[in-house]
């Protein structure tokens, strides 16, 4: 394996890893945090779980679970993409085909 082949792979990973971290952080900040804050506010204001509040909290919990599943799927997709880039075996000095 030639070292020239590793340069583009490391170059791509140098960009992909920080982008993935920022994507995850921004997703958690803007998607999950507002739901958790709303849930906490509802609990504080009501003091107990009433009929309507319970339904709202249940709906919010389902949305949070859905978003967490989506974040996990995004992470799996990113790891798969990184694995594909890492396994790339096409020499750089030889054209495709």
N, C-alpha and C positions, 0 to 999 in steps of 0.2 A: 504494500500500500504506500503510495507516494504522499509525502507531506503536503504537496500542493493541493491535494484533494481535500484535506482537512480544513484549509483556510476558509473556503466558502461556508462550510458547515458551521464552524465556530463563529463566523461573521453573522450568519443567520441566527444562531442561538444567542449571540450577544444582544441582538435586537428583540428576539422573541421572548426571552425570559423576563426582562423588565416590563414589556408590554403585557404579558400574562399576569404579572403581579399587580400592575396598575388596573387591569381589567377586573380582576377579582376584587381588589380593594374598592373600586368605584361601584361595582355591582353590590357589594355588601353595604356600602355607605348609602347609596341612593335607592336600593330596592328593599333590603331587609330592615334597616334601621327605622324608617318611618312606620312600618307595620308594628314593630316592637314598641316604639314610643306611643303609638295610638292605643295599643293594647294596654300599656301601663297607665295611660291617662284615663281610659274607660274604667279600669279597675279602681283607680284613685277616686274618681268622681262618684262612682256608684256605691262604693263601700262593700258591696256584695254582688254576687252574680244573680241578676234578675232574669226574667224570661227573655225579653228582647236583647238585653245586654249579652246574655249567654249565646244567643244566636249570632250576634255580631262578632263576638270573640271567637266563636267556632269558625265563622267565615274567614276572619283574619288569620286564624291559625292554619286553615287550609291553604290560604294564599301564601303564607310564609313557607309552608312545607313544599308547595309547588315551586316557589322561587329557589329554595334550597336544592331541590332536585334538578332544576335547570342549571344552577351554578355547578353542580357536580357533573352534569352532562357536558357543560362547556369545558370543565377541567379535563375530563376524559378525552374529549375531542382534541384539546390542545396537546395532551400527552401523546396521543396517536400521531398528530401532525409532527411533533418533535421526533418521535420514533422513526417516522418515514424520512425525515430529513437526515437523521443520524445514520440510517441504513443505506443512504444513497450511494450507489457503487459506480456511477457513470464517470469515467475519467474526464477531466476538464479539458485536456489538450486534444481530445478526439470528438468530432461532431457526432450528433445523434444520427442514428440510422445505419 
